């Protein structure tokens, strides 16, 4: 799935017309099967850009073309079908607390199922469906949580269940928002590796927003830096310098950028996997 973002400006509808744009005059292209990381300070527009790519946020100006088509010019039926080919994993996945993990995972398959098959998956999943859910959990070291209730999971476990849903979704692009925020370094390494390997195997486009700058530099071939809703740079990872990052993360008083726990040195285990 290919994306072409052209002069995109976004504003949250609930904020009113006088609110500042969260993304301004942004243009970039994402090739089919490409993997890239979005980085930038909080409020830079990373999540809003992901929502626009997922057809969940309508442009105020400009457009997002998906495989050459403007989603907002499609019929409602075709727009729903297009959204079914996209999977967005938010930082805090909306998992019903009393649901079993298996049911929460299989919900990702609903866009590809008939009404009857969806109801059956909800009430009484088939053995192949349960096997698929188990295989997805194994990639995130959660195989023992298949029948656990969601409200009994830790925050990190819920985040990994949200990522495991991507593996079951009938999608051609994964749009992932801060997937490592609640994970320790070992879990972060495993989760990111699982996403990237599976995306490559399926030829899926993978766009991930990250606060862990050195993880982004180590693990992704392309990095897009956003600041205050604007594109600051779009570069191969090896060309992203400390000077680029200093400008991206500069503070009000022009403080120099230095690695922090959220954007600190990449753990050796992650570096080993990514390089």
One Martini backbone bead per residue (centre of mass of N, CA, C, O) as a GRO file, in nm:
protein
  275
    1UNK     BB    1   0.094   0.037   0.024
    2UNK     BB    2   0.043   0.373  -0.078
    3UNK     BB    3   0.164   0.704   0.012
    4UNK     BB    4   0.039   1.052  -0.044
    5UNK     BB    5   0.148   1.350   0.092
    6UNK     BB    6  -0.025   1.674   0.037
    7UNK     BB    7  -0.027   1.956   0.193
    8UNK     BB    8  -0.084   1.890   0.498
    9UNK     BB    9  -0.370   1.978   0.708
   10UNK     BB   10  -0.447   1.969   1.064
   11UNK     BB   11  -0.750   1.951   1.275
   12UNK     BB   12  -0.923   1.933   1.551
   13UNK     BB   13  -1.257   1.946   1.565
   14UNK     BB   14  -1.302   1.996   1.882
   15UNK     BB   15  -1.120   2.271   1.885
   16UNK     BB   16  -1.181   2.435   1.649
   17UNK     BB   17  -1.111   2.693   1.417
   18UNK     BB   18  -0.897   2.849   1.619
   19UNK     BB   19  -0.716   2.628   1.622
   20UNK     BB   20  -0.432   2.492   1.581
   21UNK     BB   21  -0.245   2.318   1.386
   22UNK     BB   22  -0.102   1.984   1.397
   23UNK     BB   23  -0.066   2.004   1.081
   24UNK     BB   24   0.170   2.150   0.829
   25UNK     BB   25   0.250   2.136   0.513
   26UNK     BB   26   0.267   1.818   0.446
   27UNK     BB   27   0.515   1.610   0.269
   28UNK     BB   28   0.495   1.260   0.158
   29UNK     BB   29   0.630   0.927   0.092
   30UNK     BB   30   0.505   0.579   0.085
   31UNK     BB   31   0.600   0.283   0.017
   32UNK     BB   32   0.558  -0.026  -0.058
   33UNK     BB   33   0.693  -0.192   0.225
   34UNK     BB   34   0.773   0.030   0.403
   35UNK     BB   35   0.998   0.149   0.671
   36UNK     BB   36   0.911   0.389   0.930
   37UNK     BB   37   0.998   0.667   1.142
   38UNK     BB   38   0.850   0.871   1.390
   39UNK     BB   39   0.972   1.182   1.516
   40UNK     BB   40   0.932   1.375   1.820
   41UNK     BB   41   0.786   1.573   2.010
   42UNK     BB   42   0.545   1.646   2.191
   43UNK     BB   43   0.305   1.767   1.960
   44UNK     BB   44   0.416   1.723   1.651
   45UNK     BB   45   0.195   1.505   1.487
   46UNK     BB   46   0.215   1.193   1.476
   47UNK     BB   47  -0.071   1.087   1.542
   48UNK     BB   48  -0.222   1.255   1.330
   49UNK     BB   49  -0.084   1.131   1.086
   50UNK     BB   50  -0.177   0.842   1.137
   51UNK     BB   51  -0.481   0.908   1.121
   52UNK     BB   52  -0.474   1.003   0.828
   53UNK     BB   53  -0.366   0.733   0.709
   54UNK     BB   54  -0.631   0.579   0.849
   55UNK     BB   55  -0.893   0.754   0.795
   56UNK     BB   56  -0.951   0.928   1.093
   57UNK     BB   57  -0.854   1.209   0.951
   58UNK     BB   58  -0.944   1.501   0.811
   59UNK     BB   59  -0.849   1.723   0.601
   60UNK     BB   60  -0.820   2.066   0.577
   61UNK     BB   61  -0.569   2.035   0.390
   62UNK     BB   62  -0.514   1.866   0.138
   63UNK     BB   63  -0.374   1.521   0.105
   64UNK     BB   64  -0.440   1.157   0.106
   65UNK     BB   65  -0.298   0.910  -0.083
   66UNK     BB   66  -0.423   0.574  -0.161
   67UNK     BB   67  -0.333   0.427  -0.423
   68UNK     BB   68  -0.425   0.719  -0.567
   69UNK     BB   69  -0.655   0.772  -0.355
   70UNK     BB   70  -0.917   0.961  -0.220
   71UNK     BB   71  -1.097   0.874   0.049
   72UNK     BB   72  -1.299   1.141   0.058
   73UNK     BB   73  -1.415   1.049  -0.250
   74UNK     BB   74  -1.551   0.812  -0.153
   75UNK     BB   75  -1.754   0.594  -0.078
   76UNK     BB   76  -1.861   0.450   0.205
   77UNK     BB   77  -1.797   0.161   0.118
   78UNK     BB   78  -1.502   0.216   0.017
   79UNK     BB   79  -1.398   0.335   0.281
   80UNK     BB   80  -1.442   0.086   0.455
   81UNK     BB   81  -1.261  -0.100   0.287
   82UNK     BB   82  -1.003   0.063   0.325
   83UNK     BB   83  -0.992   0.053   0.636
   84UNK     BB   84  -0.963  -0.267   0.630
   85UNK     BB   85  -0.649  -0.225   0.509
   86UNK     BB   86  -0.608  -0.093   0.790
   87UNK     BB   87  -0.378  -0.064   1.079
   88UNK     BB   88  -0.425   0.071   1.406
   89UNK     BB   89  -0.196   0.120   1.684
   90UNK     BB   90  -0.238   0.235   1.974
   91UNK     BB   91  -0.096   0.306   2.269
   92UNK     BB   92  -0.401   0.256   2.383
   93UNK     BB   93  -0.577  -0.006   2.364
   94UNK     BB   94  -0.927  -0.080   2.298
   95UNK     BB   95  -0.993  -0.299   2.551
   96UNK     BB   96  -1.216  -0.485   2.683
   97UNK     BB   97  -1.196  -0.577   3.013
   98UNK     BB   98  -1.394  -0.855   3.000
   99UNK     BB   99  -1.230  -0.972   2.790
  100UNK     BB  100  -1.082  -1.195   2.613
  101UNK     BB  101  -0.801  -1.217   2.441
  102UNK     BB  102  -0.903  -1.382   2.202
  103UNK     BB  103  -1.138  -1.190   2.128
  104UNK     BB  104  -0.969  -0.933   2.091
  105UNK     BB  105  -0.805  -1.046   1.855
  106UNK     BB  106  -1.040  -1.143   1.656
  107UNK     BB  107  -1.150  -0.855   1.597
  108UNK     BB  108  -0.936  -0.797   1.365
  109UNK     BB  109  -1.106  -0.986   1.148
  110UNK     BB  110  -1.387  -0.854   1.084
  111UNK     BB  111  -1.348  -0.716   0.796
  112UNK     BB  112  -1.334  -1.031   0.664
  113UNK     BB  113  -1.619  -1.093   0.781
  114UNK     BB  114  -1.907  -1.202   0.830
  115UNK     BB  115  -2.165  -1.172   1.035
  116UNK     BB  116  -2.165  -1.471   1.121
  117UNK     BB  117  -1.859  -1.505   1.168
  118UNK     BB  118  -1.838  -1.284   1.381
  119UNK     BB  119  -2.028  -1.409   1.589
  120UNK     BB  120  -1.875  -1.674   1.622
  121UNK     BB  121  -1.603  -1.551   1.712
  122UNK     BB  122  -1.730  -1.425   1.969
  123UNK     BB  123  -1.865  -1.693   2.095
  124UNK     BB  124  -1.723  -1.944   1.897
  125UNK     BB  125  -1.432  -2.021   1.825
  126UNK     BB  126  -1.231  -2.169   1.630
  127UNK     BB  127  -0.952  -2.353   1.620
  128UNK     BB  128  -0.799  -2.187   1.403
  129UNK     BB  129  -0.842  -1.915   1.545
  130UNK     BB  130  -0.695  -1.990   1.809
  131UNK     BB  131  -0.425  -2.056   1.673
  132UNK     BB  132  -0.378  -1.774   1.557
  133UNK     BB  133  -0.383  -1.625   1.828
  134UNK     BB  134  -0.150  -1.781   1.955
  135UNK     BB  135   0.067  -1.707   1.744
  136UNK     BB  136   0.054  -1.403   1.796
  137UNK     BB  137   0.136  -1.417   2.100
  138UNK     BB  138   0.416  -1.553   2.070
  139UNK     BB  139   0.555  -1.294   1.943
  140UNK     BB  140   0.492  -1.156   2.261
  141UNK     BB  141   0.498  -1.349   2.507
  142UNK     BB  142   0.152  -1.453   2.542
  143UNK     BB  143   0.045  -1.755   2.539
  144UNK     BB  144  -0.077  -1.762   2.851
  145UNK     BB  145  -0.320  -1.527   2.765
  146UNK     BB  146  -0.562  -1.623   2.588
  147UNK     BB  147  -0.789  -1.656   2.850
  148UNK     BB  148  -0.752  -1.388   2.958
  149UNK     BB  149  -0.836  -1.110   3.107
  150UNK     BB  150  -0.779  -0.786   3.036
  151UNK     BB  151  -0.802  -0.671   3.345
  152UNK     BB  152  -0.538  -0.875   3.421
  153UNK     BB  153  -0.346  -0.694   3.281
  154UNK     BB  154  -0.091  -0.527   3.209
  155UNK     BB  155   0.012  -0.260   3.038
  156UNK     BB  156   0.219  -0.416   2.861
  157UNK     BB  157   0.027  -0.647   2.780
  158UNK     BB  158  -0.184  -0.474   2.638
  159UNK     BB  159   0.007  -0.359   2.428
  160UNK     BB  160   0.080  -0.638   2.301
  161UNK     BB  161  -0.205  -0.715   2.218
  162UNK     BB  162  -0.242  -0.478   2.025
  163UNK     BB  163  -0.011  -0.579   1.836
  164UNK     BB  164  -0.119  -0.869   1.777
  165UNK     BB  165  -0.364  -0.779   1.607
  166UNK     BB  166  -0.208  -0.720   1.345
  167UNK     BB  167  -0.154  -1.027   1.265
  168UNK     BB  168  -0.486  -1.063   1.207
  169UNK     BB  169  -0.513  -0.848   1.010
  170UNK     BB  170  -0.649  -0.744   0.684
  171UNK     BB  171  -0.369  -0.588   0.605
  172UNK     BB  172  -0.135  -0.342   0.423
  173UNK     BB  173  -0.109  -0.160   0.689
  174UNK     BB  174   0.094  -0.032   0.959
  175UNK     BB  175  -0.010   0.184   1.236
  176UNK     BB  176   0.216   0.288   1.499
  177UNK     BB  177   0.176   0.401   1.841
  178UNK     BB  178   0.391   0.377   2.072
  179UNK     BB  179   0.487   0.051   2.132
  180UNK     BB  180   0.719   0.104   2.390
  181UNK     BB  181   0.613   0.270   2.646
  182UNK     BB  182   0.545  -0.012   2.843
  183UNK     BB  183   0.838  -0.134   2.787
  184UNK     BB  184   1.089  -0.320   2.821
  185UNK     BB  185   1.371  -0.386   2.648
  186UNK     BB  186   1.305  -0.684   2.582
  187UNK     BB  187   1.013  -0.642   2.483
  188UNK     BB  188   1.077  -0.431   2.273
  189UNK     BB  189   1.253  -0.604   2.094
  190UNK     BB  190   1.046  -0.828   2.033
  191UNK     BB  191   0.814  -0.653   1.921
  192UNK     BB  192   0.967  -0.508   1.693
  193UNK     BB  193   1.066  -0.760   1.548
  194UNK     BB  194   0.792  -0.881   1.485
  195UNK     BB  195   0.679  -0.654   1.314
  196UNK     BB  196   0.909  -0.636   1.100
  197UNK     BB  197   0.913  -0.927   1.000
  198UNK     BB  198   0.613  -0.954   0.921
  199UNK     BB  199   0.605  -0.718   0.724
  200UNK     BB  200   0.816  -0.831   0.529
  201UNK     BB  201   0.675  -1.102   0.464
  202UNK     BB  202   0.401  -0.932   0.356
  203UNK     BB  203   0.463  -0.641   0.235
  204UNK     BB  204   0.426  -0.417   0.445
  205UNK     BB  205   0.347  -0.125   0.567
  206UNK     BB  206   0.553   0.068   0.817
  207UNK     BB  207   0.439   0.294   1.075
  208UNK     BB  208   0.634   0.449   1.343
  209UNK     BB  209   0.608   0.588   1.655
  210UNK     BB  210   0.880   0.752   1.844
  211UNK     BB  211   1.087   0.829   2.139
  212UNK     BB  212   1.317   0.628   2.061
  213UNK     BB  213   1.566   0.740   1.883
  214UNK     BB  214   1.786   0.509   1.875
  215UNK     BB  215   1.594   0.295   1.777
  216UNK     BB  216   1.523   0.428   1.512
  217UNK     BB  217   1.818   0.438   1.399
  218UNK     BB  218   1.869   0.119   1.425
  219UNK     BB  219   1.575  -0.004   1.285
  220UNK     BB  220   1.541   0.221   1.057
  221UNK     BB  221   1.587   0.340   0.728
  222UNK     BB  222   1.367   0.569   0.801
  223UNK     BB  223   1.333   0.924   0.898
  224UNK     BB  224   1.082   1.131   1.053
  225UNK     BB  225   1.076   1.477   1.141
  226UNK     BB  226   0.875   1.638   1.391
  227UNK     BB  227   0.766   1.992   1.437
  228UNK     BB  228   0.494   2.157   1.501
  229UNK     BB  229   0.365   1.997   1.235
  230UNK     BB  230   0.646   1.980   1.090
  231UNK     BB  231   0.881   1.916   0.854
  232UNK     BB  232   1.228   1.873   0.917
  233UNK     BB  233   1.285   1.563   0.827
  234UNK     BB  234   1.389   1.319   0.552
  235UNK     BB  235   1.582   1.029   0.629
  236UNK     BB  236   1.822   0.835   0.645
  237UNK     BB  237   1.939   0.710   0.931
  238UNK     BB  238   2.255   0.767   0.874
  239UNK     BB  239   2.181   1.097   0.836
  240UNK     BB  240   2.107   1.125   1.133
  241UNK     BB  241   2.200   1.368   1.340
  242UNK     BB  242   2.263   1.543   1.623
  243UNK     BB  243   2.178   1.809   1.490
  244UNK     BB  244   1.897   1.728   1.410
  245UNK     BB  245   1.806   1.660   1.705
  246UNK     BB  246   1.858   1.933   1.833
  247UNK     BB  247   1.643   2.078   1.660
  248UNK     BB  248   1.398   1.895   1.722
  249UNK     BB  249   1.452   1.922   2.065
  250UNK     BB  250   1.445   2.202   2.117
  251UNK     BB  251   1.410   2.449   2.338
  252UNK     BB  252   1.321   2.753   2.431
  253UNK     BB  253   1.649   2.792   2.523
  254UNK     BB  254   1.829   2.620   2.328
  255UNK     BB  255   1.879   2.340   2.404
  256UNK     BB  256   2.059   2.075   2.390
  257UNK     BB  257   2.069   1.767   2.271
  258UNK     BB  258   2.004   1.480   2.481
  259UNK     BB  259   1.989   1.190   2.602
  260UNK     BB  260   1.715   1.008   2.724
  261UNK     BB  261   1.522   0.766   2.847
  262UNK     BB  262   1.323   0.804   2.594
  263UNK     BB  263   1.603   0.890   2.402
  264UNK     BB  264   1.817   0.677   2.432
  265UNK     BB  265   2.018   0.440   2.430
  266UNK     BB  266   2.042   0.159   2.274
  267UNK     BB  267   1.997  -0.142   2.342
  268UNK     BB  268   2.196  -0.402   2.267
  269UNK     BB  269   1.973  -0.604   2.185
  270UNK     BB  270   1.842  -0.423   1.972
  271UNK     BB  271   2.089  -0.366   1.799
  272UNK     BB  272   2.137  -0.659   1.719
  273UNK     BB  273   1.872  -0.697   1.561
  274UNK     BB  274   1.876  -0.439   1.366
  275UNK     BB  275   2.182  -0.491   1.249
   0.00000   0.00000   0.00000
